[in-house]
Amino acid sequence: MACHPNSLFRPRPSPASGRGSFQRWLHSYRRTGETKSLVIRQRALAHPIRHPSIANCLKRQAKGRSQLLPISTYARFMMNTEKQTGQLIGALLLIAMLLGLGNNFALNTPIFSGAGWLQNGAQMPLLFTAGALLGLLTSALMLAVAILAWPILRLSSPSLALAYLILSGIVVATTAMEQANFLAMRSLSLQFAKHPGLDPAMFELLRSMVGASRQWIHYIDKLIGGSAIFVMCLALYRSNLVPRIIAVCGMLAAPIQMCGISMALFMQDMPSLMLAPIALSLFALSLSLLYRGFAVPGYQARYART
């Protein structure tokens, strides 16, 4: 059966033709005369079909009518959807980075400076609460980025997209454990202020145990977070949705960050400069996505102009 020169779907085959079910026919198409085949599987329609012409055409196709869907309409719809999704992801990444920097430098610095958190915690308990909530919000934003990127990344790299989503969910769990230990540090500081007559050596022992528990969970959380960023950049590199130089920089910066965290896990001094490349890479990625969103394949851009 000949294909319409400017259509996405061929006419519906009859049930007796033996050419497959309506579902396979609807979501698979090979455009004749093209070097590259345009194969639209079922996962390619992961976005909600809100475009009126596309929705009406699919309804009529489902009822058995033989109206053809122009491929230019579908291509424009996919271009607009991927661009808006990419810009939203860029905004979330930028907000998460700013919140993380504000949490580490504006909220945590007064707590750990001077005499230490055991003495300072009773004087600034609200900073503990704000820091814990900001930490949870930052990890939740990164999980939202993974959820939004999932239907787009899985078209080219389904395994990497699934791994990125799973790692982002694990980061939320480890962040929750870290913030729970952080609030436990506040409780110990309040007890230290309420009972000044107790043995200070006992509080110093508890301080070292509670502080170490929060610290080791923090390092594990950042190690898993670096793995998630590496998987995300690898998926972006394979899908060619962003400039490849940005994806390559992220793929190189993530192992540097993970090596620095591993040094801390082996009780070695961690150079702070090892954390700078991944921050700069994420900042460049967020700005690129805010400006242009996700890029679309060349054939979609060609068909959208027809």
Backbone torsions as a table, in degrees:
resi	resn	phi	psi	omega
1	MET	NA	128.6	-177.0
2	ALA	-72.6	146.6	-179.6
3	CYS	-93.0	143.2	175.3
4	HIS	-65.1	136.8	-174.3
5	PRO	-64.7	-22.6	-178.1
6	ASN	-132.4	47.5	-177.1
7	SER	-131.1	153.4	178.0
8	LEU	-92.0	-32.5	-176.9
9	PHE	-120.6	137.1	173.2
10	ARG	-78.3	165.0	177.9
11	PRO	-58.0	147.8	-173.9
12	ARG	-66.1	128.8	177.1
13	PRO	-74.2	150.9	178.3
14	SER	-74.6	154.4	-179.8
15	PRO	-61.1	-28.4	-177.1
16	ALA	-84.2	-4.2	-175.8
17	SER	-77.1	-18.0	177.9
18	GLY	71.3	22.5	-176.6
19	ARG	-97.7	14.1	178.2
20	GLY	108.8	169.4	-176.7
21	SER	-76.0	165.4	178.4
22	PHE	-62.2	-34.0	-178.3
23	GLN	-65.2	-44.2	179.0
24	ARG	-67.6	-37.5	179.1
25	TRP	-65.4	-39.5	-175.3
26	LEU	-68.2	-34.7	-172.1
27	HIS	-107.6	13.5	174.8
28	SER	-136.1	132.3	-176.3
29	TYR	-152.1	135.5	176.2
30	ARG	-120.1	116.9	-177.2
31	ARG	-83.0	121.1	-178.7
32	THR	-74.6	149.3	178.4
33	GLY	84.0	1.6	179.7
34	GLU	-107.5	145.1	176.8
35	THR	-67.4	-43.3	177.5
36	LYS	-98.0	138.0	177.7
37	SER	-86.2	136.4	176.1
38	LEU	-95.2	101.8	-177.1
39	VAL	-108.8	112.9	179.2
40	ILE	-104.2	100.7	178.3
41	ARG	-85.0	-179.3	-177.8
42	GLN	-64.0	-33.7	-178.9
43	ARG	-71.0	-16.8	179.1
44	ALA	-70.2	-18.5	178.3
45	LEU	-101.6	38.1	179.7
46	ALA	-70.3	-26.9	178.6
47	HIS	-73.8	145.4	175.0
48	PRO	-62.1	135.4	-179.1
49	ILE	-85.1	94.5	-179.2
50	ARG	-103.4	-12.5	-179.8
51	HIS	-67.6	127.4	-172.9
52	PRO	-59.2	-44.9	-176.5
53	SER	-67.1	-36.9	178.8
54	ILE	-68.7	-45.3	-178.8
55	ALA	-63.0	-44.4	180.0
56	ASN	-65.3	-38.6	-179.7
57	CYS	-65.9	-41.0	178.7
58	LEU	-65.5	-36.8	177.6
59	LYS	-64.0	-41.9	-179.9
60	ARG	-69.9	-34.7	176.2
61	GLN	-65.3	-38.8	179.4
62	ALA	-65.8	-28.2	178.7
63	LYS	-84.2	-1.4	176.1
64	GLY	97.6	2.0	177.6
65	ARG	-79.3	156.5	-171.8
66	SER	-106.9	42.7	174.6
67	GLN	-79.1	136.5	-176.4
68	LEU	-96.6	141.8	-180.0
69	LEU	-95.8	118.8	178.5
70	PRO	-61.7	133.3	-179.0
71	ILE	-67.4	-28.0	177.8
72	SER	-64.1	-35.0	178.0
73	THR	-65.0	-45.7	179.1
74	TYR	-64.8	-40.7	-178.6
75	ALA	-64.5	-42.5	177.9
76	ARG	-63.9	-39.4	177.9
77	PHE	-61.7	-45.3	-179.2
78	MET	-67.6	-37.9	178.7
79	MET	-63.0	-46.1	-179.8
80	ASN	-65.1	-41.0	-178.8
81	THR	-65.1	-46.5	-178.3
82	GLU	-68.3	-35.8	178.5
83	LYS	-66.2	-44.9	179.8
84	GLN	-66.6	-39.9	177.8
85	THR	-64.1	-42.0	177.6
86	GLY	-63.3	-40.3	178.1
87	GLN	-66.1	-38.5	176.9
88	LEU	-65.3	-40.8	177.6
89	ILE	-63.8	-41.1	177.2
90	GLY	-61.2	-40.9	178.2
91	ALA	-64.8	-42.0	178.8
92	LEU	-65.5	-40.0	177.4
93	LEU	-62.0	-43.5	-179.1
94	LEU	-65.9	-41.6	178.4
95	ILE	-64.3	-41.8	179.2
96	ALA	-63.2	-40.6	178.3
97	MET	-64.7	-43.7	-179.8
98	LEU	-65.1	-39.4	177.4
99	LEU	-65.9	-40.6	178.7
100	GLY	-64.1	-42.5	177.8
101	LEU	-65.3	-42.2	178.0
102	GLY	-64.0	-36.3	179.5
103	ASN	-68.4	-43.1	-175.9
104	ASN	-73.4	-37.3	-171.8
105	PHE	-102.9	-30.8	-176.9
106	ALA	-93.3	-35.1	-175.4
107	LEU	-99.3	-43.7	-175.4
108	ASN	-79.7	-26.2	-177.8
109	THR	-61.7	-46.7	177.6
110	PRO	-63.6	-28.6	-178.1
111	ILE	-70.3	-43.4	-173.3
112	PHE	-93.9	-4.8	-178.3
113	SER	-83.7	166.8	175.9
114	GLY	69.0	-125.3	-176.5
115	ALA	-73.2	-16.2	179.7
116	GLY	111.9	170.1	-173.6
117	TRP	-70.4	-25.1	-179.2
118	LEU	-65.5	-38.5	178.8
119	GLN	-87.0	-34.4	-176.0
120	ASN	-81.4	-24.1	-172.6
121	GLY	-61.8	-37.3	-179.2
122	ALA	-68.7	-24.5	-178.6
123	GLN	-86.1	-20.6	-178.2
124	MET	-138.3	62.0	-178.4
125	PRO	-67.8	-28.1	-179.2
126	LEU	-68.3	-26.3	176.6
127	LEU	-65.9	-34.7	175.3
128	PHE	-62.5	-45.5	-179.4
129	THR	-63.7	-45.9	-179.8
130	ALA	-63.3	-41.2	178.7
131	GLY	-64.3	-40.3	179.0
132	ALA	-65.9	-43.1	-179.9
133	LEU	-67.0	-39.5	178.4
134	LEU	-66.8	-36.4	176.5
135	GLY	-63.5	-43.1	177.2
136	LEU	-65.8	-39.7	179.9
137	LEU	-65.6	-38.9	179.4
138	THR	-62.9	-46.2	179.1
139	SER	-67.5	-33.0	177.0
140	ALA	-66.4	-37.2	176.5
141	LEU	-65.1	-39.3	177.6
142	MET	-66.9	-34.3	174.5
143	LEU	-67.5	-38.1	176.5
144	ALA	-62.1	-37.0	176.2
145	VAL	-61.5	-44.0	179.7
146	ALA	-65.1	-37.8	179.8
147	ILE	-68.1	-41.0	178.9
148	LEU	-68.9	-35.7	-179.3
149	ALA	-79.2	-17.0	-175.8
150	TRP	-55.9	-52.1	-177.2
151	PRO	-67.9	-19.4	179.5
152	ILE	-90.1	-44.0	-178.5
153	LEU	-69.3	-30.3	-176.3
154	ARG	-71.5	-13.3	177.6
155	LEU	-67.8	-35.3	-179.5
156	SER	-105.7	-30.1	-177.6
157	SER	-139.9	77.1	-176.3
158	PRO	-62.9	-38.0	-179.4
159	SER	-67.8	-43.3	178.7
160	LEU	-66.5	-38.9	178.7
161	ALA	-63.1	-41.4	178.3
162	LEU	-66.7	-41.3	178.8
163	ALA	-63.2	-40.4	178.7
164	TYR	-63.8	-41.4	179.2
165	LEU	-65.6	-41.5	-179.3
166	ILE	-67.1	-44.7	179.3
167	LEU	-62.9	-37.3	177.6
168	SER	-65.5	-37.3	175.6
169	GLY	-66.1	-37.8	177.2
170	ILE	-64.9	-37.3	178.5
171	VAL	-61.6	-39.3	177.5
172	VAL	-61.9	-41.3	-179.9
173	ALA	-66.1	-45.1	179.5
174	THR	-68.0	-33.1	176.2
175	THR	-65.6	-39.3	177.3
176	ALA	-62.3	-40.2	177.2
177	MET	-65.6	-40.6	179.0
178	GLU	-62.6	-44.5	-178.2
179	GLN	-69.7	-30.3	174.9
180	ALA	-64.5	-42.0	175.8
181	ASN	-68.0	-31.6	177.1
182	PHE	-64.4	-41.7	176.9
183	LEU	-70.3	-28.8	174.4
184	ALA	-64.9	-34.1	174.8
185	MET	-62.1	-39.4	177.2
186	ARG	-63.5	-42.4	179.7
187	SER	-62.1	-40.0	178.9
188	LEU	-66.6	-38.2	178.5
189	SER	-65.0	-39.4	178.1
190	LEU	-65.3	-38.9	177.2
191	GLN	-66.9	-35.0	177.2
192	PHE	-64.5	-37.3	178.8
193	ALA	-74.2	-31.0	-178.8
194	LYS	-77.5	-25.3	-175.4
195	HIS	-124.7	73.2	-179.2
196	PRO	-70.6	-16.6	-176.8
197	GLY	-85.1	-9.7	-179.8
198	LEU	-73.9	166.3	-176.4
199	ASP	-63.7	118.9	178.9
200	PRO	-62.6	-28.1	-179.8
201	ALA	-64.3	-33.9	178.3
202	MET	-65.8	-41.7	178.7
203	PHE	-68.0	-34.2	177.4
204	GLU	-65.5	-37.9	176.5
205	LEU	-65.3	-44.9	178.0
206	LEU	-65.6	-35.9	178.8
207	ARG	-61.3	-44.4	-179.7
208	SER	-66.1	-37.0	-178.3
209	MET	-72.0	-47.8	-178.5
210	VAL	-67.9	-41.5	178.8
211	GLY	-64.7	-39.2	178.9
212	ALA	-67.1	-37.0	178.3
213	SER	-61.1	-45.3	177.9
214	ARG	-67.1	-38.0	-176.5
215	GLN	-66.4	-44.2	-177.7
216	TRP	-69.1	-37.5	175.9
217	ILE	-65.4	-35.8	177.8
218	HIS	-61.6	-44.0	-179.6
219	TYR	-66.3	-41.4	178.4
220	ILE	-64.4	-39.5	178.0
221	ASP	-60.9	-44.1	-179.8
222	LYS	-69.8	-31.4	177.1
223	LEU	-66.0	-43.9	177.5
224	ILE	-68.7	-36.5	176.2
225	GLY	-62.5	-39.6	175.4
226	GLY	-64.0	-36.7	176.2
227	SER	-64.4	-40.3	179.2
228	ALA	-64.2	-40.2	179.3
229	ILE	-66.8	-38.0	177.6
230	PHE	-62.9	-44.4	179.5
231	VAL	-64.5	-40.2	177.9
232	MET	-61.7	-46.3	-179.3
233	CYS	-66.0	-35.7	176.9
234	LEU	-65.3	-41.1	177.3
235	ALA	-65.9	-39.5	177.0
236	LEU	-65.8	-35.3	177.9
237	TYR	-65.8	-43.0	-178.3
238	ARG	-70.7	-34.2	-179.0
239	SER	-83.5	-15.4	180.0
240	ASN	59.8	35.6	179.8
241	LEU	-84.7	-21.0	177.2
242	VAL	-128.1	164.6	174.8
243	PRO	-54.4	130.7	-172.1
244	ARG	-65.4	-25.2	178.3
245	ILE	-64.3	-35.2	178.1
246	ILE	-69.9	-42.3	178.4
247	ALA	-64.3	-39.6	179.1
248	VAL	-65.6	-41.9	177.3
249	CYS	-59.9	-41.0	176.8
250	GLY	-65.7	-38.3	178.3
251	MET	-66.9	-29.2	176.6
252	LEU	-83.8	-33.3	-176.9
253	ALA	-74.9	-34.2	-178.0
254	ALA	-62.7	-46.1	176.1
255	PRO	-62.7	-32.8	177.4
256	ILE	-63.5	-43.2	177.8
257	GLN	-64.0	-41.5	-179.2
258	MET	-67.6	-33.7	175.8
259	CYS	-65.9	-40.2	177.6
260	GLY	-63.9	-42.2	177.6
261	ILE	-65.6	-37.3	178.9
262	SER	-64.5	-34.9	175.9
263	MET	-61.5	-39.8	177.2
264	ALA	-66.6	-35.6	178.4
265	LEU	-66.3	-31.2	177.1
266	PHE	-90.0	18.8	173.5
267	MET	62.1	38.7	174.3
268	GLN	-111.9	159.1	177.6
269	ASP	-68.1	129.7	-178.4
270	MET	-97.8	118.0	176.3
271	PRO	-66.7	130.1	-179.1
272	SER	-66.5	-25.2	-179.8
273	LEU	-66.5	-19.3	179.0
274	MET	-71.7	-14.6	177.6
275	LEU	-92.1	-13.1	-176.5
276	ALA	-69.1	-40.7	-176.7
277	PRO	-60.2	-39.7	-177.8
278	ILE	-71.1	-32.8	177.0
279	ALA	-66.8	-42.6	178.9
280	LEU	-66.9	-37.1	179.1
281	SER	-65.6	-44.0	178.4
282	LEU	-66.0	-36.0	178.0
283	PHE	-65.0	-43.3	178.0
284	ALA	-65.8	-39.5	179.0
285	LEU	-64.2	-43.3	-179.3
286	SER	-65.2	-40.1	178.5
287	LEU	-67.5	-38.7	178.3
288	SER	-64.2	-41.5	179.4
289	LEU	-69.2	-37.5	177.1
290	LEU	-63.2	-34.3	-176.2
291	TYR	-79.4	-45.2	-171.3
292	ARG	-124.1	-9.8	-176.8
293	GLY	69.1	-163.8	175.9
294	PHE	-77.9	135.5	174.1
295	ALA	-73.7	156.2	180.0
296	VAL	-114.3	154.7	177.8
297	PRO	-58.9	156.6	-175.7
298	GLY	-62.9	-35.7	-178.3
299	TYR	-68.6	-32.5	176.9
300	GLN	-67.8	-40.6	178.2
301	ALA	-64.1	-37.5	178.5
302	ARG	-65.4	-47.1	-177.0
303	TYR	-68.5	-30.7	179.7
304	ALA	-67.2	-25.4	-179.8
305	ARG	-87.1	-8.0	-178.3
306	THR	-82.9	NA	NA
